[in-house]
Amino acid sequence: MAAPPFKTVSAQHASLKRRVVDPVAIWLWFVAALVFAMIVVGGATRLTDSGLSITEWKPILGAIPPLSNADWLVAFEKYKAIPEYRLVNQGMALSDFKTIFWWEWSHRFLGRFIGLAFALPLIFFWLTKRLRPGQPLLFMGVLGLGALQGAIGWYMVSSGLAERIDVSQYRLALHLTVAFAILAILVWLALEQRTSDDNAPPTLAHSRLAAGIVGLTLLQVLLGAFVAGLKAGLVYNTWPDMNGQAIPSDYWMADRGLLSLFESHAAVQFNHRIGAYLLVGVVLVQLWQVMRTNRDSRAVLSIKVLAGMVLAQMAIGIATLLAHVPLHLGLLHQAGGALVLATAVWHLHTTLRADPTPVQA
């Protein structure tokens, strides 16, 4: 008699246990959660204008905050030497300086903690041979990208210490986009770690459009970073029009040419709006495709969740704009963007492994 085509109950249980109880996967999800928190704290640092409060980059000694009143006065004097203090915060009290200092210090400290939370378990899993072939080099690459992100962060901050009262929107866009990319990579690696041998083989059914959604989400993050860098959310606070115009009259700046796309307040906000409409449209097309032709419950669930996420994120973005970017809505919008990207990566992963058998008419 031929062997039954299905696994025994005990084999299925063992397979499930391997997928659920996986310390490497748990580690990756934990680091991804830390990166998500880092993105939110970074948003708070930006929205509270705290990013320039620490004027030096000391990767190791910088983890120690001022411990005495004399230390606080030294840090405050260094802040007083930059244009932001002289032109924006002249006369700021030491207590107010401490508030913005702690935001920036927390952001940097969390970055250092993430580095340790990734590096130390990586060494342990490597030495105990719990990593799959090829993973040590791959994870070292992720660690290197994290270290590079720290350098990019200082590269961004340094742009606001000499001649500007804020950081360069170009460097902010680079810093934020890399942070989101690291989050996407960690989510993908965690999902791959939990993939067991009994998963369906990869298929291209709907996956091209799913990959396009991930790309569009990252593009939307980039466009949003320019809005944040120029504080363009504080102008054109109407919707769906822009102060009564479909396309703002000052979208194009004749003296800037193509740089208008990145330096005009009207242009960066308009582009971010169009990016949102495009992303929502593509996600709804994917929802229709999957619901119409795919019988895999995982793919159906992931696209439903993603569609709900992008619609909610667009609503939050509109509310944030209409309310002139209050702190709580600004943070919610940035956190929502990170969750949309993570969900888009999850959806891509499920579509690549979905049952390709179409729904029968």
Solvent accessible surface area in square Angstrom, and as a share of the most:
residue,aa,sasa,rsa
1,M,244,1.09
2,A,92,0.71
3,A,88,0.68
4,P,100,0.63
5,P,120,0.76
6,F,160,0.67
7,K,94,0.40
8,T,85,0.50
9,V,125,0.72
10,S,81,0.52
11,A,40,0.31
12,Q,93,0.41
13,H,117,0.52
14,A,42,0.33
15,S,2,0.02
16,L,87,0.43
17,K,119,0.51
18,R,141,0.51
19,R,65,0.24
20,V,73,0.42
21,V,96,0.55
22,D,18,0.09
23,P,56,0.35
24,V,2,0.01
25,A,0,0.00
26,I,100,0.51
27,W,15,0.05
28,L,0,0.00
29,W,90,0.32
30,F,103,0.43
31,V,2,0.01
32,A,4,0.03
33,A,58,0.45
34,L,23,0.11
35,V,9,0.05
36,F,57,0.24
37,A,38,0.29
38,M,35,0.16
39,I,6,0.03
40,V,37,0.21
41,V,32,0.19
42,G,17,0.16
43,G,0,0.00
44,A,2,0.02
45,T,7,0.04
46,R,65,0.24
47,L,46,0.23
48,T,41,0.24
49,D,65,0.34
50,S,0,0.00
51,G,19,0.18
52,L,5,0.02
53,S,3,0.02
54,I,28,0.14
55,T,25,0.15
56,E,65,0.29
57,W,105,0.37
58,K,91,0.39
59,P,73,0.46
60,I,146,0.74
61,L,122,0.61
62,G,24,0.23
63,A,30,0.23
64,I,105,0.53
65,P,27,0.17
66,P,21,0.13
67,L,138,0.69
68,S,52,0.34
69,N,93,0.48
70,A,63,0.49
71,D,60,0.31
72,W,21,0.07
73,L,82,0.41
74,V,82,0.47
75,A,19,0.15
76,F,10,0.04
77,E,99,0.44
78,K,79,0.34
79,Y,0,0.00
80,K,62,0.26
81,A,68,0.53
82,I,9,0.05
83,P,8,0.05
84,E,12,0.05
85,Y,16,0.06
86,R,121,0.44
87,L,133,0.66
88,V,86,0.49
89,N,33,0.17
90,Q,127,0.57
91,G,62,0.59
92,M,34,0.15
93,A,51,0.39
94,L,42,0.21
95,S,74,0.48
96,D,75,0.39
97,F,0,0.00
98,K,61,0.26
99,T,80,0.46
100,I,16,0.08
101,F,12,0.05
102,W,100,0.35
103,W,85,0.30
104,E,6,0.03
105,W,39,0.14
106,S,42,0.27
107,H,26,0.12
108,R,35,0.13
109,F,88,0.36
110,L,30,0.15
111,G,26,0.25
112,R,51,0.19
113,F,85,0.35
114,I,24,0.12
115,G,29,0.28
116,L,103,0.51
117,A,14,0.11
118,F,7,0.03
119,A,21,0.16
120,L,108,0.54
121,P,37,0.23
122,L,2,0.01
123,I,91,0.46
124,F,103,0.43
125,F,12,0.05
126,W,118,0.41
127,L,136,0.68
128,T,60,0.35
129,K,180,0.76
130,R,120,0.44
131,L,24,0.12
132,R,98,0.36
133,P,140,0.88
134,G,57,0.54
135,Q,21,0.10
136,P,25,0.16
137,L,147,0.73
138,L,87,0.43
139,F,0,0.00
140,M,84,0.37
141,G,46,0.45
142,V,14,0.08
143,L,48,0.24
144,G,40,0.39
145,L,48,0.24
146,G,34,0.33
147,A,74,0.57
148,L,98,0.49
149,Q,21,0.09
150,G,37,0.35
151,A,39,0.30
152,I,17,0.08
153,G,11,0.10
154,W,60,0.21
155,Y,106,0.40
156,M,24,0.10
157,V,7,0.04
158,S,39,0.25
159,S,17,0.11
160,G,0,0.00
161,L,34,0.17
162,A,75,0.58
163,E,163,0.73
164,R,88,0.32
165,I,74,0.38
166,D,48,0.25
167,V,23,0.13
168,S,13,0.08
169,Q,10,0.05
170,Y,85,0.32
171,R,64,0.23
172,L,16,0.08
173,A,2,0.02
174,L,80,0.40
175,H,24,0.11
176,L,25,0.13
177,T,31,0.18
178,V,23,0.13
179,A,14,0.11
180,F,5,0.02
181,A,28,0.22
182,I,17,0.08
183,L,5,0.03
184,A,12,0.09
185,I,62,0.32
186,L,1,0.01
187,V,4,0.03
188,W,67,0.24
189,L,16,0.08
190,A,0,0.00
191,L,26,0.13
192,E,48,0.22
193,Q,10,0.04
194,R,77,0.28
195,T,31,0.18
196,S,17,0.11
197,D,146,0.76
198,D,69,0.36
199,N,44,0.22
200,A,29,0.22
201,P,102,0.64
202,P,97,0.61
203,T,22,0.13
204,L,107,0.53
205,A,36,0.28
206,H,41,0.18
207,S,4,0.03
208,R,171,0.62
209,L,54,0.27
210,A,0,0.00
211,A,47,0.36
212,G,33,0.32
213,I,0,0.00
214,V,20,0.11
215,G,38,0.37
216,L,38,0.19
217,T,4,0.03
218,L,47,0.23
219,L,82,0.41
220,Q,23,0.10
221,V,16,0.09
222,L,60,0.30
223,L,35,0.17
224,G,17,0.16
225,A,0,0.00
226,F,14,0.06
227,V,19,0.11
228,A,18,0.14
229,G,8,0.08
230,L,29,0.15
231,K,93,0.39
232,A,0,0.00
233,G,10,0.09
234,L,91,0.45
235,V,55,0.31
236,Y,27,0.10
237,N,23,0.12
238,T,48,0.28
239,W,98,0.34
240,P,95,0.60
241,D,51,0.27
242,M,2,0.01
243,N,84,0.43
244,G,65,0.63
245,Q,64,0.28
246,A,87,0.68
247,I,107,0.55
248,P,3,0.02
249,S,98,0.63
250,D,72,0.37
251,Y,43,0.16
252,W,126,0.44
253,M,53,0.23
254,A,98,0.76
255,D,119,0.62
256,R,101,0.37
257,G,22,0.21
258,L,130,0.65
259,L,87,0.43
260,S,0,0.00
261,L,58,0.29
262,F,75,0.31
263,E,33,0.15
264,S,3,0.02
265,H,79,0.35
266,A,1,0.01
267,A,0,0.00
268,V,4,0.02
269,Q,7,0.03
270,F,35,0.14
271,N,27,0.14
272,H,38,0.17
273,R,24,0.09
274,I,80,0.41
275,G,13,0.12
276,A,20,0.16
277,Y,84,0.32
278,L,92,0.46
279,L,12,0.06
280,V,15,0.09
281,G,33,0.32
282,V,26,0.15
283,V,0,0.00
284,L,74,0.37
285,V,75,0.43
286,Q,0,0.00
287,L,44,0.22
288,W,147,0.52
289,Q,50,0.22
290,V,0,0.00
291,M,93,0.41
292,R,134,0.49
293,T,36,0.21
294,N,9,0.05
295,R,135,0.49
296,D,13,0.07
297,S,86,0.55
298,R,89,0.33
299,A,0,0.00
300,V,29,0.17
301,L,97,0.48
302,S,0,0.00
303,I,0,0.00
304,K,101,0.43
305,V,59,0.34
306,L,0,0.00
307,A,6,0.04
308,G,39,0.37
309,M,48,0.21
310,V,4,0.02
311,L,79,0.39
312,A,50,0.39
313,Q,28,0.13
314,M,50,0.23
315,A,58,0.45
316,I,37,0.19
317,G,18,0.17
318,I,31,0.16
319,A,42,0.33
320,T,10,0.06
321,L,21,0.10
322,L,87,0.43
323,A,49,0.38
324,H,106,0.47
325,V,38,0.22
326,P,37,0.23
327,L,77,0.39
328,H,125,0.56
329,L,31,0.15
330,G,6,0.06
331,L,36,0.18
332,L,88,0.44
333,H,47,0.21
334,Q,21,0.10
335,A,13,0.10
336,G,8,0.08
337,G,11,0.11
338,A,0,0.00
339,L,83,0.41
340,V,4,0.02
341,L,0,0.00
342,A,23,0.18
343,T,15,0.09
344,A,0,0.00
345,V,5,0.03
346,W,70,0.25
347,H,0,0.00
348,L,26,0.13
349,H,16,0.07
350,T,10,0.06
351,T,0,0.00
352,L,38,0.19
353,R,30,0.11
354,A,0,0.00
355,D,40,0.21
356,P,79,0.50
357,T,58,0.34
358,P,79,0.50
359,V,72,0.41
360,Q,141,0.62
361,A,154,1.19
